[in-house]
Amino acid sequence: MFALISLGLVFYTIYQLYQYLFPSPNIDPHGKYVLISGCDTGFGQTLAIELDQQGFNVFAGVYNPDSMVSLTNQLSSSATVFCLDITQPSQINAAFEMVREKTNTLHALVNNAGIDQDGMIDWITLDLMRNTMDVNFFGHVAMTKTFLPLLVNKRDSRVINLCSVAGYLAAPGMSSYCASKYALESFSDCLRREMLPWGLRVSIIEPSFMRTPILKGHVQRMRDMWSGLSTDIKDRWGEGFLEDLIKKRLNNVFIQYAENPIKVVHAVRHAVSSTVPHIRYRPGWQSSLLFFPLSMGPAWLVDQFFMDKGTDPSVLPAGVRTQIKA
């Protein structure tokens, strides 16, 4: 077994080195149109600027109307910035008509929009779960199905879905986010296999913690969620558990060493531009060197990774402490 693993690592290293030394050529961006959702900030905004500079005709969808002017000022006259809420069918249909007025062929659809709402399963509401799924999954499904006719008008078009480490490794306190990303992963695989005869390429981006606005405000959102819980749930977990959870979040080494988001932008740019885009990209050391190998391990080992072995009994959930004392 050790020999097989070692051999696999050797071949993987050689393959990665070959790709680095002999990269596949890029396509000619002239006359090619790319649609990106979620361009208000972060990956989407930077990607829109880079692809515009590269020579693509960019359609940049923003959720907040206030983002339109600032992004428009950073793009060339060939780019189009417009409002897009991917949970609203009317706005998706309006975007389709707008794109179709300019071209009947879409080179790439980048499904980038997303939200992150964390909380223990016992804490979150079904409405929160549905809202997360609407944005992170159903919205991308709706975008893909709507723009599929423009994508398959020529071979070698592509769909790029911004997924996450959370799409292959589920962490406690992230059930709604992980569920949405697992769903997007499986949808992407199905789409790729179904559309092979059409020559449609589907790429999945799986980053870990990156220094983007989505990381900000986690602690406050957790406190807001806690304040809205019923008394019995608060009693079951206890204030001490909440404060310990917040402390761990603030001291999370992976968040403290969150990586440069440009790694994700470059991965998406490669998926859009390369003549041979990858099926999966795991930008950054956290995703490629730690979390993905961990996800391949036995379930009991992964469970141990997420367990805090040094937990002080005083910060266990209040209900658990009551059971221990009984």
C-alpha atoms as one frame of an Amber mdcrd trajectory, in Angstrom:
protein
   0.000   0.000   0.000   2.798   2.404   0.924   4.520   1.647  -2.380   1.331
   2.409  -4.336   0.819   5.699  -2.501   4.457   6.672  -3.070   4.180   5.787
  -6.765   1.016   7.839  -7.059   2.722  10.841  -5.446   5.655  10.537  -7.831
   3.398  10.461 -10.900   1.330  13.368  -9.540   4.473  15.441  -8.949   5.771
  14.685 -12.441   2.385  15.592 -13.950   2.227  18.897 -12.058   5.800  19.736
 -13.048   5.045  18.955 -16.692   1.993  21.219 -16.643   4.046  23.999 -15.064
   6.916  23.719 -17.550   4.773  23.082 -20.636   1.446  24.903 -20.148  -1.279
  24.480 -22.732  -1.729  27.493 -25.034  -4.541  29.956 -24.470  -7.422  30.582
 -26.820  -7.828  33.828 -28.735 -10.138  35.997 -26.571 -11.172  38.225 -29.488
 -14.912  38.118 -30.044 -15.544  35.761 -27.124 -18.135  36.569 -24.462 -17.936
  35.624 -20.795 -20.719  36.034 -18.208 -19.761  36.259 -14.514 -22.164  36.448
 -11.570 -21.319  37.971  -8.192 -18.953  40.716  -9.375 -19.631  43.150  -6.506
 -16.435  42.194  -4.660 -13.864  39.413  -4.283 -13.204  36.801  -6.940 -15.881
  37.987  -9.345 -14.827  41.617  -9.428 -11.113  40.858  -9.877 -11.862  38.216
 -12.512 -14.054  40.608 -14.507 -11.236  43.167 -14.575  -8.580  40.607 -15.572
 -10.646  38.998 -18.344 -11.612  42.435 -19.661  -7.943  43.405 -19.817  -7.177
  40.105 -21.519  -9.560  40.977 -24.357 -12.747  39.071 -23.558 -16.151  40.730
 -23.816 -17.299  40.581 -20.207 -20.848  40.561 -18.845 -20.456  41.320 -15.130
 -23.496  40.725 -12.936 -23.659  42.573  -9.603 -26.180  42.032  -6.815 -25.980
  45.530  -5.333 -26.893  48.368  -7.738 -24.392  50.599  -5.913 -21.580  48.400
  -7.288 -22.394  49.189 -10.912 -20.714  52.576 -11.238 -17.445  51.677  -9.516
 -17.020  48.449 -11.520 -18.015  50.082 -14.804 -15.284  52.666 -14.268 -12.705
  49.878 -13.980 -13.730  48.097 -17.184 -13.402  48.893 -20.858 -16.235  49.984
 -23.102 -16.639  46.406 -24.396 -17.761  45.212 -20.944 -21.328  45.321 -19.653
 -22.167  45.680 -15.956 -25.736  44.888 -14.935 -27.794  43.975 -11.864 -28.317
  40.267 -11.333 -29.934  38.424  -8.444 -29.576  34.772  -9.415 -32.473  33.780
  -7.155 -34.886  35.863  -9.289 -35.988  34.140 -12.546 -37.104  37.470 -14.023
 -33.599  38.930 -13.651 -31.992  35.792 -15.105 -34.340  35.925 -18.097 -33.634
  39.636 -18.570 -29.890  38.872 -18.504 -30.391  36.182 -21.134 -32.204  38.593
 -23.469 -29.496  41.207 -22.929 -26.726  38.739 -23.793 -28.604  37.326 -26.774
 -28.990  40.818 -28.244 -25.187  41.011 -28.490 -24.263  37.409 -29.304 -25.821
  34.009 -29.908 -22.724  32.279 -28.563 -21.426  32.397 -25.002 -17.849  31.225
 -24.507 -18.023  30.861 -20.716 -20.445  31.104 -17.825 -18.754  31.670 -14.465
 -21.144  30.852 -11.608 -19.431  32.813  -8.855 -22.162  34.394  -6.690 -22.447
  32.939  -3.206 -23.170  33.476   0.480 -21.905  31.849   3.667 -24.134  31.454
   6.721 -22.712  29.301   9.507 -24.334  27.753  12.549 -24.942  24.458  14.281
 -27.760  22.401  12.757 -29.693  22.809  16.005 -29.428  26.594  15.613 -30.208
  27.253  11.965 -33.708  27.652  10.583 -35.097  25.930   7.529 -35.453  29.364
   5.952 -31.717  29.950   6.368 -30.976  26.561   4.822 -33.312  27.259   1.900
 -31.840  30.723   1.366 -28.304  29.311   1.247 -29.370  26.602  -1.204 -31.227
  29.161  -3.341 -28.121  31.305  -3.805 -25.316  28.732  -3.766 -27.074  25.976
  -5.691 -30.463  26.598  -7.288 -29.405  30.017  -8.572 -26.445  28.471 -10.410
 -28.625  25.669 -11.744 -31.075  28.255 -13.087 -28.265  30.279 -14.673 -26.757
  27.184 -16.293 -30.060  25.912 -17.682 -31.019  29.353 -19.006 -27.718  30.022
 -20.787 -27.106  26.458 -21.974 -28.501  27.168 -25.488 -25.926  29.939 -25.975
 -23.125  27.774 -24.581 -23.730  24.785 -26.851 -23.958  26.897 -29.994 -20.270
  26.169 -30.416 -17.983  23.430 -29.149 -15.403  24.124 -26.449 -17.556  26.556
 -24.496 -17.356  26.129 -20.767 -19.132  26.435 -17.419 -16.979  27.261 -14.383
 -18.561  26.719 -10.979 -17.050  28.342  -7.895 -17.323  25.609  -5.329 -15.212
  25.094  -2.208 -13.325  22.713   0.038 -16.763  22.509   1.680 -17.930  20.680
  -1.443 -15.876  17.606  -0.562 -15.177  17.955   3.171 -18.012  18.714   5.599
 -17.125  20.628   8.761 -19.253  21.047  11.911 -21.145  24.311  12.083 -21.274
  24.642   8.279 -24.149  22.363   7.293 -26.058  24.790   5.060 -22.931  25.960
   3.242 -21.505  22.449   2.846 -24.838  21.043   1.646 -25.051  23.727  -1.047
 -21.473  23.127  -2.204 -21.805  19.323  -2.216 -24.913  19.772  -4.354 -23.060
  22.085  -6.757 -20.203  19.577  -7.051 -22.518  16.725  -8.039 -24.501  18.956
 -10.405 -21.244  19.968 -12.101 -20.147  16.357 -12.558 -23.519  15.402 -14.014
 -23.478  18.404 -16.340 -19.990  17.585 -17.605 -20.839  13.958 -18.333 -24.191
  14.734 -19.957 -22.756  17.459 -22.188 -19.671  15.594 -23.381 -21.221  15.005
 -26.850 -21.616  18.790 -27.203 -18.005  19.476 -26.264 -19.045  21.631 -23.283
 -16.289  21.812 -20.698 -17.194  22.056 -16.996 -14.633  23.123 -14.402 -15.019
  23.140 -10.624 -12.994  25.506  -8.413 -12.386  24.246  -4.852 -10.555  26.859
  -2.754 -10.175  26.854   1.006 -10.034  29.972   3.194  -9.162  33.043   1.124
  -8.860  36.674   2.211 -12.197  37.840   0.808 -15.114  39.829   2.269 -17.055
  36.591   2.838 -14.699  35.821   5.761 -15.612  39.031   7.534 -18.481  39.240
   9.965 -18.611  35.538  10.893 -18.507  36.231  14.622 -21.211  38.898  14.502
 -23.450  36.663  12.374 -23.007  33.883  14.926 -23.968  36.202  17.796 -26.998
  37.454  15.847 -28.076  33.879  15.211 -27.654  33.008  18.895 -29.741  35.969
  20.023 -32.624  34.722  17.891 -32.644  31.188  19.307 -35.373  29.890  21.591
 -34.679  29.552  25.297 -34.627  25.743  25.208 -31.945  25.683  22.505 -29.840
  28.231  24.393 -30.193  26.148  27.547 -29.214  22.998  25.644 -25.931  24.516
  24.435 -25.139  27.187  26.978 -23.502  30.611  26.752 -20.117  29.106  27.598
 -20.211  26.890  24.512 -21.020  29.882  22.302 -18.134  31.957  23.663 -15.721
  29.046  23.279 -16.903  28.509  19.691 -16.350  32.197  18.907 -12.901  32.077
  20.490 -11.952  29.092  18.339 -13.235  30.858  15.245 -11.148  33.936  16.026
  -8.061  31.759  16.610  -8.637  29.420  13.657  -5.202  28.955  12.106  -6.626
  28.430   8.625  -8.524  31.717   8.793  -5.502  33.504  10.249  -3.415  32.192
   7.364  -6.112  32.643   4.745  -4.539  32.738   1.310  -4.342  35.357  -1.405
  -7.619  35.317  -3.403  -5.679  35.983  -6.595  -4.903  32.241  -6.591  -8.582
  31.561  -7.178  -8.855  34.261  -9.834  -5.914  32.760 -11.716  -7.493  29.304
 -11.534 -10.762  30.601 -12.987  -8.881  32.584 -15.612  -7.104  29.395 -16.673
 -10.442  27.559 -16.872 -11.807  30.329 -19.116  -8.715  30.890 -21.257  -6.847
  27.607 -21.618  -7.308  25.324 -24.594  -7.194  22.450 -22.088  -8.996  23.559
 -18.887  -8.884  21.270 -15.872 -11.947  19.509 -14.509 -11.044  20.501 -10.950
  -8.849  23.243  -9.546  -7.720  23.314  -5.909  -5.959  26.680  -5.631  -3.767
  27.198  -2.571  -1.916  24.908  -0.195  -4.833  24.437   2.208  -7.093  22.824
  -0.365  -4.539  20.877  -2.384  -2.069  19.742   0.292  -4.188  19.398   3.429
  -7.946  19.237   3.083  -8.221  17.181  -0.098  -5.850  14.424   1.132  -7.707
  14.483   4.472 -11.043  14.023   2.699  -9.744  10.793   1.161  -9.086   9.256
   4.572 -11.439   7.010   6.552 -14.440   8.754   8.070 -13.356   8.043  11.657
 -10.016   9.757  11.003 -11.699  12.832   9.535 -14.041  12.925  12.535 -11.018
  12.931  14.849  -9.524  15.860  12.934 -12.581  17.976  13.693 -12.722  16.951
  17.353 -11.060  19.275  19.852  -9.194  16.731  21.985  -8.173  19.390  24.481
 -11.695  20.618  25.127 -12.276  21.776  28.666 -15.345  19.972  30.066 -16.612
  23.354  31.231 -17.183  24.432  27.621 -19.014  21.311  26.491 -22.658  21.937
  25.568 -24.648  22.524  28.736 -26.910  19.570  27.972 -23.912  17.250  27.676
 -22.543  18.410  31.041 -25.935  17.668  32.584 -25.860  14.131  31.124 -22.359
  13.528  32.483 -23.361  14.637  35.961 -26.511  12.496  35.962
